Amino acid sequence: MPPRLMMEYLPPKDPLRVIHEDAAVIVISKPSGLLSVPGKPAEHRDCLLDRVVAVFPDALLIHRLDLETSGIVIFARGRVAQKQLNRQFEKRVVEKTYIARVEGRVVGSGGRIELPLTADWPNRPMQKVCFDTGKPSVTDWRVLDREADATRLSLTPHTGRSHQLRVHLRAIGHSILGDPFYASEAGLRAASWLQLHAESLRFRHPDGGDWMCCADPCPF
């Protein structure tokens, strides 16, 4: 399925929302519709990274969220903290929880999706399930609530593949509402933006190693 035509980039103008800041880390709430890092076209320059650096000049990028995904993003302050946090992401020490509203009524209370993912090169930036060349990808899901034609899920990714949650949920027949790439026509019309939110992030603080959990309440 070729990707739908992308709309004009019109990033939200909301003021930067800081969830936590200290001498080593900055935790930000990214709104849906804002790039994490600048795109190649000049009109895609506005992004979360530039907005954060404008306020915190020593901020260094650790990870990203998709343009359409909202929620928690962490930045390091200084190279030592960046190296330590990067190591936690690489070794999968960081625990991430997402909230999603998906098409249809999901059967069961929870489960695990283990499907290998790779780039769908003719339809970039889309991804796809591929058992020949895909990289191992694991997502746990849990039902939080059911609506007439939708289900609210808590999602825990154990790997960090591009579009992992979006492709995994489509693969089990429950695409995320409002997803411009993977939702059905009805699912796309059901929400005005992607119903996927990075709600919490648990990690070891780079200064001392104590566990720290930051949360950003789901906006939908």
C-alpha positions as a Markdown table, in Angstrom:
| # | Residue | x | y | z |
|---|---|---|---|---|
| 1 | Met | 0.0 | 0.0 | 0.0 |
| 2 | Pro | 1.7 | 3.3 | -1.0 |
| 3 | Pro | 1.8 | 5.9 | 1.7 |
| 4 | Arg | -0.8 | 8.6 | 1.6 |
| 5 | Leu | 0.3 | 12.0 | 0.5 |
| 6 | Met | 1.9 | 14.0 | 3.3 |
| 7 | Met | 0.1 | 17.2 | 4.3 |
| 8 | Glu | 2.0 | 20.5 | 4.5 |
| 9 | Tyr | 4.2 | 20.7 | 7.6 |
| 10 | Leu | 2.4 | 23.0 | 10.1 |
| 11 | Pro | 4.1 | 22.3 | 13.5 |
| 12 | Pro | 2.1 | 23.4 | 16.5 |
| 13 | Lys | 3.2 | 26.6 | 18.1 |
| 14 | Asp | 2.6 | 25.5 | 21.7 |
| 15 | Pro | 5.2 | 26.8 | 24.2 |
| 16 | Leu | 7.9 | 24.2 | 25.2 |
| 17 | Arg | 6.6 | 22.1 | 28.0 |
| 18 | Val | 9.3 | 20.9 | 30.4 |
| 19 | Ile | 8.4 | 17.9 | 32.6 |
| 20 | His | 11.7 | 17.7 | 34.4 |
| 21 | Glu | 15.1 | 19.4 | 34.4 |
| 22 | Asp | 18.3 | 19.1 | 36.4 |
| 23 | Ala | 22.0 | 19.4 | 35.9 |
| 24 | Ala | 22.2 | 16.2 | 33.8 |
| 25 | Val | 18.8 | 15.6 | 32.1 |
| 26 | Ile | 15.9 | 17.5 | 30.5 |
| 27 | Val | 12.6 | 15.8 | 29.9 |
| 28 | Ile | 10.2 | 17.4 | 27.4 |
| 29 | Ser | 6.6 | 16.7 | 26.3 |
| 30 | Lys | 6.6 | 16.7 | 22.5 |
| 31 | Pro | 3.3 | 17.6 | 20.8 |
| 32 | Ser | 2.0 | 15.6 | 17.9 |
| 33 | Gly | 2.9 | 17.2 | 14.6 |
| 34 | Leu | 6.3 | 18.5 | 15.6 |
| 35 | Leu | 9.5 | 16.8 | 14.2 |
| 36 | Ser | 12.0 | 15.6 | 16.7 |
| 37 | Val | 14.9 | 16.7 | 14.6 |
| 38 | Pro | 15.0 | 19.0 | 11.5 |
| 39 | Gly | 14.0 | 17.6 | 8.1 |
| 40 | Lys | 16.0 | 18.2 | 4.9 |
| 41 | Pro | 13.7 | 20.9 | 3.4 |
| 42 | Ala | 14.2 | 24.3 | 4.8 |
| 43 | Glu | 10.5 | 24.5 | 5.7 |
| 44 | His | 11.1 | 21.5 | 8.0 |
| 45 | Arg | 13.7 | 23.2 | 10.1 |
| 46 | Asp | 11.4 | 23.9 | 13.1 |
| 47 | Cys | 11.7 | 20.9 | 15.4 |
| 48 | Leu | 11.8 | 19.8 | 19.0 |
| 49 | Leu | 15.6 | 19.7 | 19.2 |
| 50 | Asp | 16.0 | 23.3 | 18.0 |
| 51 | Arg | 13.3 | 24.5 | 20.4 |
| 52 | Val | 14.9 | 22.8 | 23.3 |
| 53 | Val | 18.4 | 24.1 | 22.4 |
| 54 | Ala | 17.0 | 27.6 | 22.2 |
| 55 | Val | 16.2 | 27.3 | 25.9 |
| 56 | Phe | 18.8 | 24.9 | 27.0 |
| 57 | Pro | 22.0 | 25.5 | 24.9 |
| 58 | Asp | 23.7 | 22.4 | 26.4 |
| 59 | Ala | 20.9 | 20.0 | 25.5 |
| 60 | Leu | 22.0 | 16.9 | 23.5 |
| 61 | Leu | 19.7 | 14.5 | 21.7 |
| 62 | Ile | 19.2 | 11.0 | 23.1 |
| 63 | His | 16.2 | 9.6 | 21.2 |
| 64 | Arg | 13.3 | 10.6 | 18.9 |
| 65 | Leu | 9.6 | 10.2 | 18.5 |
| 66 | Asp | 7.8 | 10.1 | 15.1 |
| 67 | Leu | 6.4 | 13.3 | 13.8 |
| 68 | Glu | 2.8 | 12.2 | 14.6 |
| 69 | Thr | 3.6 | 10.7 | 18.0 |
| 70 | Ser | 3.3 | 12.8 | 21.2 |
| 71 | Gly | 4.9 | 12.4 | 24.6 |
| 72 | Ile | 8.1 | 12.1 | 26.5 |
| 73 | Val | 11.5 | 12.8 | 25.0 |
| 74 | Ile | 14.7 | 13.0 | 27.1 |
| 75 | Phe | 17.7 | 15.1 | 26.4 |
| 76 | Ala | 21.1 | 15.0 | 28.1 |
| 77 | Arg | 23.1 | 17.9 | 29.4 |
| 78 | Gly | 26.7 | 17.4 | 28.6 |
| 79 | Arg | 28.6 | 14.6 | 26.9 |
| 80 | Val | 29.1 | 12.4 | 30.0 |
| 81 | Ala | 25.3 | 12.3 | 30.6 |
| 82 | Gln | 24.7 | 11.7 | 26.9 |
| 83 | Lys | 27.0 | 8.7 | 26.8 |
| 84 | Gln | 25.5 | 7.2 | 29.9 |
| 85 | Leu | 21.9 | 7.6 | 28.7 |
| 86 | Asn | 22.8 | 6.4 | 25.2 |
| 87 | Arg | 24.2 | 3.2 | 26.7 |
| 88 | Gln | 20.9 | 2.7 | 28.6 |
| 89 | Phe | 18.9 | 2.9 | 25.4 |
| 90 | Glu | 21.4 | 0.6 | 23.6 |
| 91 | Lys | 21.2 | -2.0 | 26.3 |
| 92 | Arg | 17.4 | -1.7 | 26.7 |
| 93 | Val | 17.6 | -0.6 | 30.3 |
| 94 | Val | 15.1 | 2.2 | 29.6 |
| 95 | Glu | 11.5 | 1.2 | 30.2 |
| 96 | Lys | 8.9 | 2.9 | 27.9 |
| 97 | Thr | 5.2 | 2.9 | 28.1 |
| 98 | Tyr | 2.8 | 4.2 | 25.4 |
| 99 | Ile | -0.9 | 4.7 | 25.2 |
| 100 | Ala | -2.8 | 4.0 | 21.9 |
| 101 | Arg | -6.3 | 4.0 | 20.7 |
| 102 | Val | -6.7 | 1.4 | 18.0 |
| 103 | Glu | -9.3 | 0.3 | 15.5 |
| 104 | Gly | -11.8 | -2.3 | 16.6 |
| 105 | Arg | -12.3 | -4.2 | 19.8 |
| 106 | Val | -9.2 | -6.2 | 20.7 |
| 107 | Val | -9.9 | -9.7 | 22.0 |
| 108 | Gly | -8.2 | -10.7 | 25.2 |
| 109 | Ser | -6.7 | -8.7 | 28.0 |
| 110 | Gly | -3.1 | -8.6 | 26.9 |
| 111 | Gly | -0.3 | -10.3 | 24.9 |
| 112 | Arg | 2.9 | -10.1 | 23.1 |
| 113 | Ile | 3.7 | -9.3 | 19.4 |
| 114 | Glu | 6.9 | -10.7 | 18.1 |
| 115 | Leu | 7.2 | -9.9 | 14.4 |
| 116 | Pro | 10.5 | -8.9 | 12.6 |
| 117 | Leu | 10.4 | -5.5 | 10.9 |
| 118 | Thr | 12.3 | -3.9 | 8.0 |
| 119 | Ala | 12.0 | -0.9 | 5.8 |
| 120 | Asp | 9.3 | -1.0 | 3.0 |
| 121 | Trp | 11.7 | 0.6 | 0.6 |
| 122 | Pro | 9.3 | 1.3 | -2.3 |
| 123 | Asn | 7.0 | 3.1 | 0.2 |
| 124 | Arg | 9.4 | 4.8 | 2.5 |
| 125 | Pro | 9.2 | 5.9 | 5.3 |
| 126 | Met | 6.8 | 2.9 | 5.9 |
| 127 | Gln | 8.0 | -0.3 | 7.5 |
| 128 | Lys | 6.7 | -3.8 | 7.1 |
| 129 | Val | 6.8 | -7.3 | 8.6 |
| 130 | Cys | 9.5 | -9.4 | 6.9 |
| 131 | Phe | 10.6 | -12.9 | 8.2 |
| 132 | Asp | 13.5 | -13.0 | 5.7 |
| 133 | Thr | 15.3 | -9.7 | 6.4 |
| 134 | Gly | 13.4 | -8.1 | 9.3 |
| 135 | Lys | 15.0 | -7.3 | 12.6 |
| 136 | Pro | 13.6 | -9.0 | 15.8 |
| 137 | Ser | 10.9 | -6.7 | 17.3 |
| 138 | Val | 8.9 | -7.3 | 20.4 |
| 139 | Thr | 5.9 | -5.4 | 21.8 |
| 140 | Asp | 3.7 | -6.2 | 24.9 |
| 141 | Trp | 0.2 | -4.9 | 25.0 |
| 142 | Arg | -2.5 | -4.6 | 27.6 |
| 143 | Val | -6.2 | -3.5 | 27.3 |
| 144 | Leu | -7.1 | -0.5 | 29.3 |
| 145 | Asp | -10.6 | 0.2 | 28.0 |
| 146 | Arg | -12.9 | -0.7 | 25.2 |
| 147 | Glu | -15.2 | 1.7 | 23.2 |
| 148 | Ala | -17.9 | 0.8 | 20.7 |
| 149 | Asp | -15.4 | 0.6 | 17.8 |
| 150 | Ala | -12.0 | 1.1 | 19.4 |
| 151 | Thr | -9.8 | -0.1 | 22.1 |
| 152 | Arg | -7.4 | 1.8 | 24.4 |
| 153 | Leu | -4.1 | -0.1 | 25.0 |
| 154 | Ser | -1.0 | 0.3 | 27.1 |
| 155 | Leu | 2.0 | -0.7 | 25.0 |
| 156 | Thr | 5.5 | -1.6 | 26.1 |
| 157 | Pro | 8.1 | -1.9 | 23.3 |
| 158 | His | 11.1 | -4.1 | 24.1 |
| 159 | Thr | 12.9 | -3.1 | 21.0 |
| 160 | Gly | 13.1 | 0.3 | 19.3 |
| 161 | Arg | 12.4 | -0.3 | 15.6 |
| 162 | Ser | 11.1 | 2.5 | 13.4 |
| 163 | His | 7.3 | 2.6 | 13.4 |
| 164 | Gln | 7.4 | -0.6 | 15.6 |
| 165 | Leu | 4.1 | 0.0 | 17.5 |
| 166 | Arg | 2.3 | 1.2 | 14.4 |
| 167 | Val | 3.3 | -1.8 | 12.2 |
| 168 | His | 2.8 | -4.4 | 15.0 |
| 169 | Leu | -0.7 | -3.2 | 15.7 |
| 170 | Arg | -1.6 | -3.1 | 12.0 |
| 171 | Ala | -0.2 | -6.7 | 11.7 |
| 172 | Ile | -2.7 | -8.0 | 14.3 |
| 173 | Gly | -5.6 | -6.1 | 12.7 |
| 174 | His | -5.9 | -3.1 | 15.0 |
| 175 | Ser | -4.2 | -0.1 | 13.4 |
| 176 | Ile | -3.8 | 3.0 | 15.5 |
| 177 | Leu | -6.6 | 5.6 | 15.0 |
| 178 | Gly | -5.5 | 8.6 | 12.9 |
| 179 | Asp | -2.4 | 6.9 | 11.5 |
| 180 | Pro | -1.8 | 8.5 | 8.1 |
| 181 | Phe | 0.3 | 5.5 | 6.9 |
| 182 | Tyr | -1.2 | 2.3 | 8.4 |
| 183 | Ala | -4.9 | 3.0 | 9.4 |
| 184 | Ser | -7.8 | 2.1 | 7.3 |
| 185 | Glu | -9.8 | 4.9 | 5.7 |
| 186 | Ala | -12.3 | 4.6 | 8.6 |
| 187 | Gly | -9.5 | 4.5 | 11.2 |
| 188 | Leu | -7.9 | 7.6 | 9.7 |
| 189 | Arg | -11.2 | 9.5 | 9.8 |
| 190 | Ala | -11.8 | 8.4 | 13.4 |
| 191 | Ala | -9.2 | 10.8 | 14.9 |
| 192 | Ser | -7.7 | 14.1 | 13.8 |
| 193 | Trp | -4.2 | 13.1 | 14.8 |
| 194 | Leu | -2.3 | 9.8 | 15.5 |
| 195 | Gln | -3.6 | 8.3 | 18.8 |
| 196 | Leu | -0.2 | 7.3 | 20.1 |
| 197 | His | 1.4 | 8.9 | 23.1 |
| 198 | Ala | 4.7 | 8.1 | 24.9 |
| 199 | Glu | 3.3 | 8.3 | 28.4 |
| 200 | Ser | 6.2 | 7.3 | 30.7 |
| 201 | Leu | 9.9 | 6.7 | 30.6 |
| 202 | Arg | 11.9 | 5.0 | 33.4 |
| 203 | Phe | 15.7 | 5.2 | 33.4 |
| 204 | Arg | 18.7 | 5.4 | 35.7 |
| 205 | His | 19.7 | 9.0 | 36.3 |
| 206 | Pro | 23.2 | 9.5 | 34.8 |
| 207 | Asp | 24.4 | 11.2 | 38.0 |
| 208 | Gly | 24.3 | 8.5 | 40.6 |
| 209 | Gly | 22.3 | 5.8 | 38.9 |
| 210 | Asp | 19.1 | 6.1 | 40.9 |
| 211 | Trp | 16.0 | 5.0 | 39.0 |
| 212 | Met | 13.9 | 7.9 | 37.8 |
| 213 | Cys | 10.4 | 7.7 | 36.2 |
| 214 | Cys | 8.9 | 10.7 | 34.3 |
| 215 | Ala | 5.2 | 10.7 | 33.1 |
| 216 | Asp | 3.3 | 12.8 | 30.6 |
| 217 | Pro | -0.5 | 12.4 | 30.9 |
| 218 | Cys | -2.1 | 11.1 | 27.7 |
| 219 | Pro | -3.9 | 14.0 | 25.9 |
| 220 | Phe | -6.7 | 11.8 | 24.3 |
